[in-house]
Amino acid sequence: MSDTLTTQSFGIKSVLAELGIKENNFGASTGLKHKMTNGKKIESFSPVDGTLIGSVNAATVSDYAAVMQTAEEAFKVWRLMPAPKRGEIVRQMGDELRKYKEPLGKLVSYEMGKSLQEGLGEVQEMIDICDFAVGLSRQLYGLTMHSERPKHRMYEQWHPFGTIGIISAFNFPVAVWSWNAALAWVCGDVCIWKPSSKVPMCAIACQNIIADVLKRNNVPEGVSCVVIGNESGDLINNDKRIPLVSFTGSTRIGRHVSKTVAERFGNTILELGGNNAIIVSEHADLNMVLVGAVFGAVGTAGQRCTSTRRLIIHESVYDKTINVLKNAYGQLKIGNPLDSNNHVGPLIDKGAVQDYLNAIEKAKLEGGKILVEGGVLTGEGYESGCYVKPCIVEAKNEFNIVQEETFAPILYVMKYKTIEEAIAMQNGVPQGLSSAIFTNSMREMELFLSHAGSDCGIANVNIGTSGAEIGGAFGGEKETGGGRESGSDAWKAYMRRQTNTINYSDSLPLAQGIKFDF
């Protein structure tokens, strides 16, 4: 681990030590101990101040094979444990996360660059999904159906799938993994996690926390596994022993994952790009719009899949809304996200900064008008080179760049005349994750939520696009991928359905009245 860690950030050394990260060569883990690897070194730099947090060695092919074998052996034991007992162990995981909420939240904030409040909130999401999963462990219900044959009983039951592959993105280093893992565990599955190579330390910290709980409960190694490095992603996608892969990331990589897993008849949950819009009605409360739009556009520096990318504003309130937004953007404080006085932190790395700059230039070339100027910040406090100014661009929905998702604080604004036109604009992009309308008109609310309304997996009224509660299934449509994570009945994705028929008569009637003469 680097000895050049700054104390001004908040004492990262002590945070890592508290989370049990004492070595820097972990690339593969099966739950109770980390295995030494000779894979390629992956270094984690904080976008907050450019400091090297530490390094890990990527898992090699042999590391992956060992982890996978251990996971398969663990599944044979884990699947036979009663679901409520599995739920009890997940409950203990939630308690352990409560114990380490502060240091883990700090690490999430420092390694990813989101605000400390968001980092702590992400850990709270992990705690919440554990609580949800505990209750779920007693509600893995199947249906009983009436058979058309006399003295027959039919019912459905659900069985664990096996080893679940979870490939997560940098912007939520820990929460998305937990949405999948907590549900999969109570369903009787074991999990192998490939975190983003941009935030490996967060994954190692989580594994340390979970390992302690597994060890206390004499659970075999392999129920919770971690493999780090991009090569491990393709190993998971191509592995016929993994019936379900949950992937969170870009639409481009999602296409590859979908094709690869489908070719071996595997299942996927895909959480890909978002191009989320807020419709601002002439009947909207502009004070509420201001909060929802600004947080949605600049929160996490625009690096959420649910971030607000487009603001579709009724022509009668367009000028007023733009003036209010300009005033708010002028008051934004950009800087170290660990300082609660700042509103906007850094982008994840310099590659993301370049994508941000390219998007602004493309918008200009297509005829976009810059309403709030963007740019890269330099000087004291911005040494990492990852801090940018939130930008507002007046654009048209059909611009090529508007049709794309740029993971940065760029907000495109545009006018509409009728609510039908606004909904068509909202739906007129390839992505379909989150959407919102701000209005006090009941007619507009209901139309937006109707069959003729939003085509997104999430549709909100008088709430922004950003964020979601763990009680509701999370996911989207079109190029967002499909499938659902987290709450509701999303647990069914982690299990295989089986229909059973019991004949308790003394004869065997055949379908369609078929008879054999013997």
VEXDREN-2710 file (C-alpha; in Angstrom, 1 decimal):
% VEXDREN-2710
k/r/px/py/pz
1/MET/0.0/0.0/0.0
2/SER/1.3/3.4/-0.8
3/ASP/3.0/5.4/1.9
4/THR/2.2/8.7/0.1
5/LEU/-1.4/8.9/1.2
6/THR/-2.4/12.3/2.3
7/THR/-3.8/13.0/5.7
8/GLN/-5.8/16.0/4.5
9/SER/-8.3/13.7/2.8
10/PHE/-9.4/12.2/6.1
11/GLY/-6.7/9.7/7.0
12/ILE/-7.2/7.0/4.3
13/LYS/-4.6/4.7/5.9
14/SER/-6.6/4.4/9.1
15/VAL/-9.8/3.8/7.1
16/LEU/-8.1/1.0/5.1
17/ALA/-6.7/-0.6/8.3
18/GLU/-10.1/-0.5/10.0
19/LEU/-11.6/-2.3/7.0
20/GLY/-8.9/-5.0/7.2
21/ILE/-7.0/-4.0/4.1
22/LYS/-3.4/-4.6/5.0
23/GLU/-2.0/-6.2/1.8
24/ASN/-1.9/-5.0/-1.7
25/ASN/-1.8/-8.2/-3.8
26/PHE/-5.4/-9.5/-3.5
27/GLY/-6.9/-10.4/-6.8
28/ALA/-9.1/-13.3/-6.0
29/SER/-11.0/-14.3/-2.8
30/THR/-13.4/-17.1/-1.9
31/GLY/-14.8/-15.6/1.3
32/LEU/-12.6/-16.4/4.2
33/LYS/-9.1/-15.6/2.9
34/HIS/-7.5/-13.9/-0.1
35/LYS/-5.4/-15.9/-2.5
36/MET/-2.0/-14.6/-3.6
37/THR/-1.8/-13.9/-7.4
38/ASN/0.8/-13.0/-9.9
39/GLY/-1.6/-11.2/-12.2
40/LYS/-1.3/-7.7/-13.6
41/LYS/-1.1/-4.9/-11.1
42/ILE/-4.2/-2.7/-10.9
43/GLU/-3.6/0.6/-9.2
44/SER/-6.4/2.6/-7.6
45/PHE/-6.1/6.4/-7.6
46/SER/-8.5/8.7/-5.9
47/PRO/-10.2/11.2/-8.2
48/VAL/-10.5/13.4/-5.2
49/ASP/-6.8/14.4/-5.0
50/GLY/-5.0/12.0/-7.4
51/THR/-3.4/10.0/-4.6
52/LEU/-2.6/6.3/-5.0
53/ILE/-4.8/4.5/-2.6
54/GLY/-3.3/1.1/-3.2
55/SER/-2.9/-1.7/-5.7
56/VAL/-4.2/-5.2/-6.3
57/ASN/-3.1/-7.9/-8.7
58/ALA/-5.7/-9.0/-11.1
59/ALA/-7.0/-12.6/-10.8
60/THR/-5.3/-15.0/-13.2
61/VAL/-7.1/-17.7/-15.1
62/SER/-5.9/-20.2/-12.6
63/ASP/-7.1/-18.0/-9.7
64/TYR/-10.5/-17.8/-11.4
65/ALA/-10.7/-21.6/-11.8
66/ALA/-9.8/-22.1/-8.1
67/VAL/-12.4/-19.6/-6.9
68/MET/-15.1/-21.1/-9.2
69/GLN/-14.4/-24.6/-8.0
70/THR/-14.7/-23.4/-4.4
71/ALA/-18.0/-21.6/-5.2
72/GLU/-19.5/-24.8/-6.7
73/GLU/-18.6/-26.8/-3.7
74/ALA/-20.1/-24.2/-1.4
75/PHE/-23.3/-24.2/-3.4
76/LYS/-23.8/-27.9/-2.6
77/VAL/-24.0/-27.0/1.1
78/TRP/-25.6/-23.5/1.0
79/ARG/-28.6/-24.6/-1.1
80/LEU/-29.6/-27.2/1.4
81/MET/-29.6/-24.8/4.3
82/PRO/-33.2/-23.6/5.1
83/ALA/-33.9/-20.3/3.5
84/PRO/-34.8/-18.6/6.9
85/LYS/-31.4/-19.8/8.2
86/ARG/-29.7/-18.2/5.1
87/GLY/-31.7/-15.1/5.9
88/GLU/-30.4/-15.1/9.4
89/ILE/-26.9/-15.0/8.1
90/VAL/-27.7/-12.2/5.7
91/ARG/-29.2/-10.3/8.7
92/GLN/-25.9/-10.6/10.5
93/MET/-24.2/-9.3/7.4
94/GLY/-26.4/-6.2/7.6
95/ASP/-25.4/-5.8/11.3
96/GLU/-21.8/-6.0/10.3
97/LEU/-22.2/-3.4/7.7
98/ARG/-23.8/-1.1/10.3
99/LYS/-20.7/-1.5/12.3
100/TYR/-18.4/-0.5/9.5
101/LYS/-20.7/2.1/7.8
102/GLU/-18.6/5.1/8.5
103/PRO/-15.2/3.8/7.3
104/LEU/-16.7/2.0/4.3
105/GLY/-18.7/5.1/3.4
106/LYS/-15.5/7.1/3.5
107/LEU/-13.7/4.7/1.3
108/VAL/-16.6/4.7/-1.2
109/SER/-16.5/8.5/-1.3
110/TYR/-12.7/8.7/-1.6
111/GLU/-12.2/5.9/-4.2
112/MET/-15.1/6.8/-6.4
113/GLY/-15.3/10.6/-5.8
114/LYS/-18.9/10.9/-4.7
115/SER/-19.9/13.0/-1.7
116/LEU/-19.4/11.6/1.8
117/GLN/-23.1/11.7/2.3
118/GLU/-23.7/9.7/-0.8
119/GLY/-20.9/7.2/0.2
120/LEU/-22.6/6.7/3.6
121/GLY/-26.0/6.5/1.8
122/GLU/-24.7/3.7/-0.5
123/VAL/-23.6/1.7/2.5
124/GLN/-27.1/2.3/4.0
125/GLU/-28.6/0.8/0.8
126/MET/-26.5/-2.3/1.5
127/ILE/-27.9/-2.5/5.0
128/ASP/-31.5/-1.9/3.8
129/ILE/-31.3/-4.6/1.1
130/CYS/-30.0/-7.1/3.8
131/ASP/-33.1/-6.2/5.9
132/PHE/-35.3/-6.7/2.8
133/ALA/-33.7/-10.0/2.1
134/VAL/-34.2/-11.3/5.6
135/GLY/-38.0/-10.9/5.3
136/LEU/-37.8/-12.4/1.8
137/SER/-36.2/-15.5/3.1
138/ARG/-39.6/-16.5/4.5
139/GLN/-41.5/-15.5/1.4
140/LEU/-40.1/-17.5/-1.5
141/TYR/-43.6/-18.5/-2.4
142/GLY/-44.8/-20.8/-5.1
143/LEU/-48.4/-21.2/-6.5
144/THR/-50.8/-24.1/-6.0
145/MET/-53.0/-24.7/-9.0
146/HIS/-56.1/-26.9/-9.6
147/SER/-55.4/-29.8/-11.9
148/GLU/-57.9/-30.8/-14.6
149/ARG/-57.3/-34.4/-13.7
150/PRO/-59.0/-36.0/-10.6
151/LYS/-57.0/-36.6/-7.5
152/HIS/-54.1/-34.7/-8.8
153/ARG/-52.3/-31.7/-7.2
154/MET/-50.2/-29.2/-9.1
155/TYR/-47.9/-26.6/-7.7
156/GLU/-44.9/-24.4/-8.5
157/GLN/-41.7/-24.2/-6.5
158/TRP/-38.5/-22.3/-6.9
159/HIS/-35.0/-23.7/-6.7
160/PRO/-31.6/-21.9/-6.4
161/PHE/-29.9/-21.3/-9.7
162/GLY/-26.4/-22.0/-8.6
163/THR/-23.4/-19.6/-8.9
164/ILE/-24.4/-16.1/-9.9
165/GLY/-22.0/-13.8/-11.7
166/ILE/-22.2/-10.1/-10.6
167/ILE/-20.2/-7.6/-12.7
168/SER/-20.6/-4.1/-11.2
169/ALA/-19.7/-0.5/-12.3
170/PHE/-17.5/2.1/-10.7
171/ASN/-20.3/4.6/-9.9
172/PHE/-21.9/2.5/-7.2
173/PRO/-18.9/0.5/-6.0
174/VAL/-20.8/-1.5/-3.4
175/ALA/-24.5/-1.0/-3.5
176/VAL/-25.3/-2.7/-6.8
177/TRP/-23.4/-5.8/-5.8
178/SER/-25.4/-6.0/-2.6
179/TRP/-28.7/-5.6/-4.5
180/ASN/-27.9/-8.8/-6.3
181/ALA/-26.0/-10.7/-3.7
182/ALA/-28.4/-10.3/-0.8
183/LEU/-31.3/-11.6/-2.8
184/ALA/-29.3/-14.4/-4.4
185/TRP/-28.0/-15.6/-1.0
186/VAL/-31.4/-16.0/0.6
187/CYS/-32.5/-17.8/-2.6
188/GLY/-29.7/-20.3/-2.0
189/ASP/-27.3/-19.1/-4.6
190/VAL/-23.6/-18.3/-4.2
191/CYS/-22.0/-15.3/-5.8
192/ILE/-18.9/-14.5/-7.7
193/TRP/-18.3/-10.7/-8.0
194/LYS/-16.2/-8.9/-10.6
195/PRO/-16.1/-5.3/-9.4
196/SER/-14.9/-2.4/-11.5
197/SER/-11.1/-2.2/-11.7
198/LYS/-11.5/1.5/-11.0
199/VAL/-12.7/0.9/-7.4
200/PRO/-11.2/-2.5/-6.3
201/MET/-10.5/-1.4/-2.7
202/CYS/-14.2/-1.1/-2.0
203/ALA/-14.8/-4.6/-3.1
204/ILE/-12.0/-6.0/-0.9
205/ALA/-13.4/-4.1/2.1
206/CYS/-16.8/-5.6/1.5
207/GLN/-15.3/-9.1/1.2
208/ASN/-13.5/-8.6/4.5
209/ILE/-16.7/-7.6/6.2
210/ILE/-18.8/-10.5/4.8
211/ALA/-16.0/-13.0/5.4
212/ASP/-16.2/-12.4/9.2
213/VAL/-19.9/-13.3/9.2
214/LEU/-19.4/-16.4/7.1
215/LYS/-16.6/-17.6/9.3
216/ARG/-18.6/-17.1/12.5
217/ASN/-21.4/-19.2/11.1
218/ASN/-19.2/-22.0/9.8
219/VAL/-20.3/-21.3/6.2
220/PRO/-18.0/-22.9/3.6
221/GLU/-15.8/-20.7/1.5
222/GLY/-17.2/-19.8/-1.8
223/VAL/-20.6/-18.4/-0.8
224/SER/-19.2/-14.9/-1.4
225/CYS/-16.3/-14.6/-4.0
226/VAL/-14.4/-11.8/-5.6
227/VAL/-12.3/-11.8/-8.7
228/ILE/-10.7/-8.5/-9.9
229/GLY/-9.5/-7.6/-13.4
230/ASN/-11.2/-7.3/-16.8
231/GLU/-10.2/-10.8/-17.9
232/SER/-12.4/-12.2/-15.1
233/GLY/-15.4/-10.5/-16.7
234/ASP/-15.1/-12.5/-19.9
235/LEU/-14.4/-15.7/-17.9
236/ILE/-17.7/-15.2/-16.1
237/ASN/-19.6/-14.4/-19.3
238/ASN/-18.3/-17.5/-21.0
239/ASP/-18.7/-19.9/-18.1
240/LYS/-21.5/-22.4/-18.6
241/ARG/-21.4/-23.1/-14.9
242/ILE/-22.8/-19.7/-14.2
243/PRO/-26.6/-19.7/-15.1
244/LEU/-27.1/-16.0/-14.5
245/VAL/-24.9/-12.9/-15.0
246/SER/-26.0/-9.6/-13.6
247/PHE/-24.1/-6.8/-15.5
248/THR/-24.1/-3.1/-14.7
249/GLY/-22.2/-0.8/-17.1
250/SER/-22.3/0.7/-20.6
251/THR/-24.7/-0.2/-23.3
252/ARG/-21.6/-1.1/-25.5
253/ILE/-20.2/-3.6/-23.1
254/GLY/-23.7/-4.8/-22.3
255/ARG/-24.3/-5.9/-25.9
256/HIS/-21.2/-8.0/-25.6
257/VAL/-22.3/-9.5/-22.3
258/SER/-25.8/-10.2/-23.6
259/LYS/-24.5/-11.9/-26.8
260/THR/-21.9/-14.0/-25.0
261/VAL/-24.2/-15.3/-22.3
262/ALA/-27.1/-15.9/-24.6
263/GLU/-24.9/-18.0/-26.9
264/ARG/-24.5/-20.5/-24.1
265/PHE/-28.2/-20.1/-23.1
266/GLY/-27.4/-18.3/-19.9
267/ASN/-29.6/-15.7/-18.3
268/THR/-28.8/-12.0/-17.8
269/ILE/-29.9/-9.0/-15.8
270/LEU/-28.6/-5.9/-17.7
271/GLU/-28.5/-2.5/-16.1
272/LEU/-27.0/-0.4/-18.9
273/GLY/-27.3/3.2/-20.1
274/GLY/-29.8/5.9/-19.0
275/ASN/-30.8/9.0/-20.9
276/ASN/-33.3/10.3/-18.3
277/ALA/-35.6/13.3/-18.8
278/ILE/-37.7/15.5/-16.6
279/ILE/-40.8/17.0/-18.2
280/VAL/-41.4/20.5/-16.6
281/SER/-45.1/21.2/-17.1
282/GLU/-46.7/24.7/-17.2
283/HIS/-48.5/23.4/-14.0
284/ALA/-45.3/22.5/-12.2
285/ASP/-44.1/23.9/-8.9
286/LEU/-40.8/25.4/-10.0
287/ASN/-39.3/25.3/-6.5
288/MET/-39.6/21.5/-6.6
289/VAL/-38.3/21.4/-10.2
290/LEU/-35.2/23.3/-9.1
291/VAL/-34.3/20.7/-6.4
292/GLY/-35.1/17.7/-8.6
293/ALA/-33.4/18.9/-11.7
294/VAL/-30.2/20.3/-10.1
295/PHE/-29.6/17.3/-7.9
296/GLY/-30.5/14.9/-10.8
297/ALA/-28.0/16.7/-13.2
298/VAL/-25.0/17.4/-10.9
299/GLY/-25.3/14.9/-8.1
300/THR/-22.4/12.4/-8.2
301/ALA/-21.1/14.7/-10.9
302/GLY/-23.7/13.3/-13.3
303/GLN/-22.3/9.8/-13.0
304/ARG/-25.5/7.9/-12.1
305/CYS/-27.4/5.8/-14.6
306/THR/-30.4/7.7/-13.3
307/SER/-28.8/11.1/-13.6
308/THR/-31.0/13.7/-15.3
309/ARG/-29.6/14.3/-18.9
310/ARG/-32.6/16.2/-20.5
311/LEU/-35.0/18.8/-19.2
312/ILE/-38.1/19.1/-21.4
313/ILE/-39.8/22.4/-20.5
314/HIS/-43.1/23.8/-21.5
315/GLU/-42.6/26.9/-23.7
316/SER/-44.7/29.1/-21.3
317/VAL/-42.3/28.5/-18.4
318/TYR/-39.1/27.9/-20.3
319/ASP/-37.4/31.3/-19.8
320/LYS/-38.3/31.4/-16.1
321/THR/-37.1/27.9/-15.6
322/ILE/-33.8/28.6/-17.4
323/ASN/-33.2/31.7/-15.3
324/VAL/-33.8/29.8/-12.1
325/LEU/-31.4/27.1/-13.2
326/LYS/-28.7/29.5/-14.2
327/ASN/-28.9/31.2/-10.8
328/ALA/-28.7/27.8/-9.0
329/TYR/-25.7/26.7/-11.1
330/GLY/-24.0/29.9/-10.3
331/GLN/-24.1/29.0/-6.6
332/LEU/-22.8/25.4/-7.0
333/LYS/-19.6/24.7/-5.0
334/ILE/-17.2/22.3/-6.7
335/GLY/-14.5/20.5/-4.8
336/ASN/-13.4/17.8/-2.4
337/PRO/-16.6/15.6/-2.0
338/LEU/-15.5/14.8/1.6
339/ASP/-16.2/18.4/2.4
340/SER/-20.0/18.7/3.1
341/ASN/-19.9/22.3/1.9
342/ASN/-19.3/21.2/-1.7
343/HIS/-22.1/20.2/-4.1
344/VAL/-20.1/18.6/-6.9
345/GLY/-17.1/16.3/-6.7
346/PRO/-14.8/15.0/-9.4
347/LEU/-15.4/12.7/-12.4
348/ILE/-13.9/9.2/-11.9
349/ASP/-10.8/9.8/-14.1
350/LYS/-9.3/11.8/-16.9
351/GLY/-10.9/9.6/-19.5
352/ALA/-14.3/10.7/-18.2
353/VAL/-13.1/14.3/-18.3
354/GLN/-12.2/13.9/-22.0
355/ASP/-15.6/12.3/-22.8
356/TYR/-17.3/15.3/-21.1
357/LEU/-15.3/17.8/-23.2
358/ASN/-16.0/15.9/-26.4
359/ALA/-19.7/15.8/-25.7
360/ILE/-19.8/19.6/-25.3
361/GLU/-17.9/20.1/-28.5
362/LYS/-20.3/17.8/-30.4
363/ALA/-23.3/19.6/-29.0
364/LYS/-21.9/22.9/-30.3
365/LEU/-21.2/21.4/-33.7
366/GLU/-24.8/20.2/-34.0
367/GLY/-26.1/23.7/-33.2
368/GLY/-26.4/23.6/-29.4
369/LYS/-26.3/26.8/-27.5
370/ILE/-24.2/26.9/-24.3
371/LEU/-26.3/28.5/-21.5
372/VAL/-24.0/27.6/-18.6
373/GLU/-20.4/27.2/-19.6
374/GLY/-18.5/24.1/-18.8
375/GLY/-14.8/23.4/-18.5
376/VAL/-12.1/21.7/-16.5
377/LEU/-11.0/23.2/-13.2
378/THR/-7.3/23.6/-12.4
379/GLY/-5.3/25.0/-9.5
380/GLU/-5.3/24.3/-5.8
381/GLY/-7.8/21.6/-4.7
382/TYR/-8.2/20.4/-8.3
383/GLU/-4.8/18.6/-8.7
384/SER/-6.3/15.3/-9.8
385/GLY/-7.5/17.0/-13.1
386/CYS/-10.9/15.3/-12.7
387/TYR/-13.1/18.3/-11.6
388/VAL/-15.3/19.9/-14.2
389/LYS/-18.0/22.6/-14.3
390/PRO/-21.7/21.4/-14.6
391/CYS/-22.8/22.6/-18.0
392/ILE/-26.3/23.5/-19.5
393/VAL/-26.8/23.2/-23.3
394/GLU/-29.9/24.3/-25.2
395/ALA/-30.4/21.5/-27.7
396/LYS/-32.8/19.5/-29.8
397/ASN/-33.8/16.0/-28.8
398/GLU/-32.8/14.6/-32.2
399/PHE/-29.2/15.8/-31.8
400/ASN/-26.9/12.7/-32.1
401/ILE/-25.1/13.7/-28.8
402/VAL/-28.4/14.1/-27.0
403/GLN/-29.3/10.6/-28.0
404/GLU/-26.2/9.3/-26.3
405/GLU/-25.5/8.9/-22.6
406/THR/-22.5/11.0/-21.4
407/PHE/-21.5/10.1/-17.8
408/ALA/-20.9/13.7/-16.8
409/PRO/-22.8/16.8/-15.5
410/ILE/-24.2/18.0/-18.8
411/LEU/-27.8/19.0/-18.9
412/TYR/-29.6/19.4/-22.3
413/VAL/-32.7/21.7/-22.2
414/MET/-35.5/21.9/-24.8
415/LYS/-39.0/23.3/-25.3
416/TYR/-42.4/21.6/-25.9
417/LYS/-45.9/22.8/-26.6
418/THR/-48.2/19.9/-25.7
419/ILE/-48.0/17.1/-23.1
420/GLU/-48.2/14.5/-25.8
421/GLU/-45.2/16.1/-27.6
422/ALA/-43.3/16.1/-24.3
423/ILE/-43.9/12.4/-23.7
424/ALA/-42.9/11.6/-27.3
425/MET/-39.6/13.5/-26.7
426/GLN/-39.1/11.8/-23.4
427/ASN/-39.5/8.4/-25.1
428/GLY/-37.6/9.4/-28.2
429/VAL/-34.2/8.1/-27.2
430/PRO/-32.7/4.6/-27.3
431/GLN/-32.5/4.2/-23.5
432/GLY/-35.4/3.6/-21.1
433/LEU/-34.3/3.7/-17.5
434/SER/-35.8/6.6/-15.5
435/SER/-38.2/9.4/-16.2
436/ALA/-40.1/12.1/-14.4
437/ILE/-42.7/14.8/-14.8
438/PHE/-43.3/17.8/-12.5
439/THR/-46.9/18.9/-12.7
440/ASN/-49.9/19.5/-10.5
441/SER/-52.3/18.5/-13.2
442/MET/-54.0/15.2/-12.5
443/ARG/-54.6/14.6/-16.2
444/GLU/-50.9/15.0/-17.1
445/MET/-49.8/12.8/-14.2
446/GLU/-52.1/10.0/-15.3
447/LEU/-51.3/10.3/-18.9
448/PHE/-47.6/10.2/-18.1
449/LEU/-48.1/6.9/-16.2
450/SER/-50.5/5.4/-18.6
451/HIS/-49.9/2.9/-21.5
452/ALA/-49.4/6.0/-23.7
453/GLY/-47.0/7.6/-21.3
454/SER/-43.3/7.0/-20.3
455/ASP/-41.7/3.9/-21.7
456/CYS/-39.1/3.7/-18.9
457/GLY/-38.7/1.1/-16.2
458/ILE/-39.0/4.0/-13.7
459/ALA/-41.6/6.8/-14.0
460/ASN/-41.9/9.4/-11.3
461/VAL/-44.3/12.3/-10.6
462/ASN/-43.0/15.4/-8.8
463/ILE/-39.8/13.5/-8.0
464/GLY/-36.6/13.6/-10.0
465/THR/-35.1/10.8/-12.0
466/SER/-32.1/10.2/-9.8
467/GLY/-32.1/7.4/-7.2
468/ALA/-34.5/4.7/-6.2
469/GLU/-35.7/2.8/-3.2
470/ILE/-34.7/-0.8/-2.5
471/GLY/-38.3/-1.9/-2.0
472/GLY/-39.1/-1.4/-5.7
473/ALA/-37.6/-3.4/-8.6
474/PHE/-34.9/-1.4/-10.3
475/GLY/-34.2/-1.5/-14.1
476/GLY/-35.2/-0.3/-17.5
477/GLU/-36.2/-1.1/-21.1
478/LYS/-34.8/-0.7/-24.6
479/GLU/-31.0/-0.1/-24.6
480/THR/-31.0/0.0/-20.8
481/GLY/-31.0/-3.8/-21.1
482/GLY/-33.9/-5.4/-19.2
483/GLY/-34.3/-7.4/-16.0
484/ARG/-34.7/-6.1/-12.5
485/GLU/-32.7/-5.9/-9.3
486/SER/-33.4/-5.1/-5.7
487/GLY/-37.0/-5.3/-4.4
488/SER/-40.5/-6.4/-5.4
489/ASP/-40.4/-9.9/-7.0
490/ALA/-36.9/-9.4/-8.5
491/TRP/-35.9/-12.5/-6.4
492/LYS/-37.4/-14.7/-9.1
493/ALA/-34.6/-13.9/-11.5
494/TYR/-32.2/-15.7/-9.1
495/MET/-34.1/-18.9/-9.0
496/ARG/-35.4/-21.6/-11.5
497/ARG/-39.1/-22.3/-11.6
498/GLN/-40.4/-25.8/-11.4
499/THR/-43.9/-27.1/-11.9
500/ASN/-44.8/-30.3/-9.9
501/THR/-47.8/-32.6/-10.3
502/ILE/-48.7/-35.3/-7.7
503/ASN/-51.1/-38.1/-8.6
504/TYR/-52.6/-39.5/-5.5
505/SER/-55.3/-41.7/-7.3
506/ASP/-55.0/-45.3/-8.1
507/SER/-55.0/-44.7/-11.9
508/LEU/-53.0/-42.8/-14.5
509/PRO/-55.2/-40.8/-16.8
510/LEU/-53.4/-39.5/-19.9
511/ALA/-53.7/-36.2/-21.6
512/GLN/-56.3/-35.7/-24.4
513/GLY/-58.0/-38.9/-23.4
514/ILE/-55.3/-41.1/-24.9
515/LYS/-55.5/-44.8/-23.8
516/PHE/-53.1/-47.8/-24.1
517/ASP/-54.7/-51.3/-24.3
518/PHE/-52.6/-53.2/-21.9
END
